[in-house]
């Protein structure tokens, strides 16, 4: 509002432009003539400021011409007492300058005083009743509305105009706010009967006021149609019929409310794909709801539904599925919309558990529209289904149905009649994976009798695991749910096989013969079944065997005194005297001279030679005649004495995990040197005792090279092996590979050589197919060799080895890191590395990586480059080349090196992106 005075009679006597802060010197230029005439002083000379002097106005030259003439005296109505001369007034004391903190503290104190004054005035008002006169009520603090940092309802609705999604959950709303329709559609819905007056939707918190000042409504061209509406966990009783005006709605989530019915116009939302109306009180749905054309997921669990009339929009009299619901506001909104011509044609997930639905109330007629054709999951748990044979046959005709849940439903064996299912044409449930009848009245024999191979082509499985059932298997859950591990199921299967073999009078030897290879077991499996995996169990078994042998020996000692007729009964017991002379495994190895590692290697070589020559058993040096020649249950044969030692050791679960396809070979440390190099003793060296006691027989059976590729490639697991861990194999840092070329581990993706004492070059020995290592060892560069042997490798760990910068040449890095997808049919496609870990080596410069980085200069696109992680920690790098900043890396670790530039804070504060950006800045 302009403050320029208008020409009037009152403005001539009193000017509003008198301010003590005016820069004009005119008021001070006319001093008071004498103290006897104080009333002649002008108003501008008065030292007492008026209340309006807090607002200062700048004097402008143009205002001097329109300023009215000053009055020589004041108005009689404003006369004051005579003032002393201006020269006699004491100068006002200077006000101290306050700091910003002091000013803030002063403002806060004033605000607290104002709040305290307001609360005291409110507490001293009139009491509405005697309960307000209580001292406890008087001392209580007023409730504080906590919004938990959320936007208010109105602001949430306004922001949804630009995002197309709104979330009004957990706000105690009795209905959808009318502001939603007013802001998004520009219409005001009719008041609901159940909610005649809506509660206010705005709050008066300071946070909301601050947010309102910083946010503006989107422009008309930025506004989006509402597609997602979430209002779960409220108190919504009824929906406005105007909700059908949101024609773009795709997701509606109204679970955990108090809805008893839906308006008929709800079925006009033909763009809906996901609807969640669970945990409400719905008893029925609109007739045209079952004709929604795009609905894929429907959740109606925990309601009070009694029927699922899928065909109601199509077969009911007077139904018009293509017509729009009549709008009470006029015919302008009554336009035809596109509906489905069959029940929910795109529905895949239907959840209607915890309702009151019976099987007869579900529309599954074969002659009519029937069930939705694309259903893949149906949940009818905890419903009074009753006899459901016709419903199950209708579900069996759905080609994409994979899961059926009827947990704790009222269904029994009468729903699975053998005659009805056997008369069905064709196989039922072609894609079924899970049939859950947990804690129902259905029994397992009824399922097995009904689902014969003529009815169901899949195999029935009644064991429950946490894994998905394999292809061609239907998991049936009957009775109480008991989840088993995979090894438990396998143990039960093998127990059944043994019982079946015992029923056919098949001996243990026949079970281990080549004719029954499916029942044959490894020695460690036999020990596991007999409970002999621990040392204590083995000692107890040996003690029992010795005790049994002593009893047999004492009984055989008395046989000569028996009559001849009794002698016939003692002759079959003569072979049972062997356990008396049977010795423990370590005694047999000691007599055979196999306590040392060298003797074991010689024995393995002899066993391999015997296997190649065709002998069934390898020669055992100086083996005693009393050594057992057949495996016993109390003492299994040494793995190092059989030709299949390497295969059994690599397939042992101690080293190989079939679920993750990971092979982890045992560690091997180099032999420690003796105290005196020239000392001579006939006693066994101390290192042999330590090695023998600390290493298992299975570990001794594995060849000593760091990478025994020739032994691994000969096993069946080589074709599917994905992870190979060779950490801490330092005894023989060399590679043994097959003499025939090619890719031996085609699926290997991760390889770990951590702490294997590998250098820039590695000794390589070629093993022929017959196991002969006649060729001399050759030395080959490590990185090109790995790239050639494992083209599908994605992760390589060479941490804590002896690699130097000489191994990291450009050609070696290109062959290892860069993918090669342009080869012909004869060449092997190389996928390229994603993770390269070179921590703890002897690298002092990065010239090879610097030359690779030049490839990205001016061209950041290199499709063959897949490296994401490069770990160079704990090396001897003295300088980081700036060109490394051009490498497109996600993780770049350089801690523990000797360089000082860039400083440590660069990557500690900003990470890999900051370090690469810093290096690029240095390059420019």
Buried (B, 14 or more C-beta within 10 A) or exposed (E): EEEEBEEEEEEEBBBEBBBEEBEBEEBEEEEBEEEEEBEEBBBBEBEEEEEEEEEEEEBEEEBEEEBBEBEEEBEEEEEEEEBEEEEEEEEEEEEEEEEEEEEEEEEEEEEEEEEEEEEEEEEEEEEEEEEEEEEEEEEEEEEEEEEEEBBBBBBBBBBBBEBBBBBBBEBEBBBBBBBBBEBBEEEEBEEBEEBEEBEEBEBEBEEBEEEBEEEEEBEEEEBBEBBBBBBBBBEBBBBBBBBBBBEEBBBBBBBBBBBBBBBBBBBBBBBBBBBBBBBBEBBBBBBBBBBBBBBBBBBBBBBBBBBBBBBBBBEEEEBEBBBBBEBEEEEEBEEEBEBBEBBBBBBBBBBBBBBBBBBBBBBBBEEEBBBBBBBBBBBBBBBBBBBBBBBBBBBBBBEEBBBBBBBBBBBBBEBBBEEBBEEEEEEBBBEBBBBBBBBBEBBEEBBBBBBEEEBBBBEBBEBBBEEEBEEEBBBBBBEEEEEBEEEEBEBEEBEEBBEEBEEEEBEBEEBBEEEEEEBEBBBBBBBBBBEBEEEEEBEBBBEEBBEBBEEBEEEBEEBEEEEEEEEEEBEEEEEBEEBBEBBEBEEBBEBBBBBBBEBBBBBBEBBBBBBEEEEEEBEBEEBEEEBBEEEBEBBBBBBBBBBBBBBBBBBBEEBBEEEEBBBBBBBBEEEEEEEEEEEEEEEEEEEBEEBBEEBEBBBBBBBBBBBBBBBBBBBEBBEEBBBBBBBBBBBBBBBBBBBEEEBBBBEBBBBBBBBBBBBBBBBBBBBEEEBEBEEEBEEBBBBBBBBBBBBBBBBBBBBBBBBBBBBBBBEBBBBBBBBBEEEEEEEEEBBBBBBBBBBBBBBBBBEBBBBBBEBBEEEEEEEBBBBBBBBBBBBBBEEBBBBBBBBBBEEBBBEEBEEEEBEEEBBEEEEBEBBBEBBBEEBE
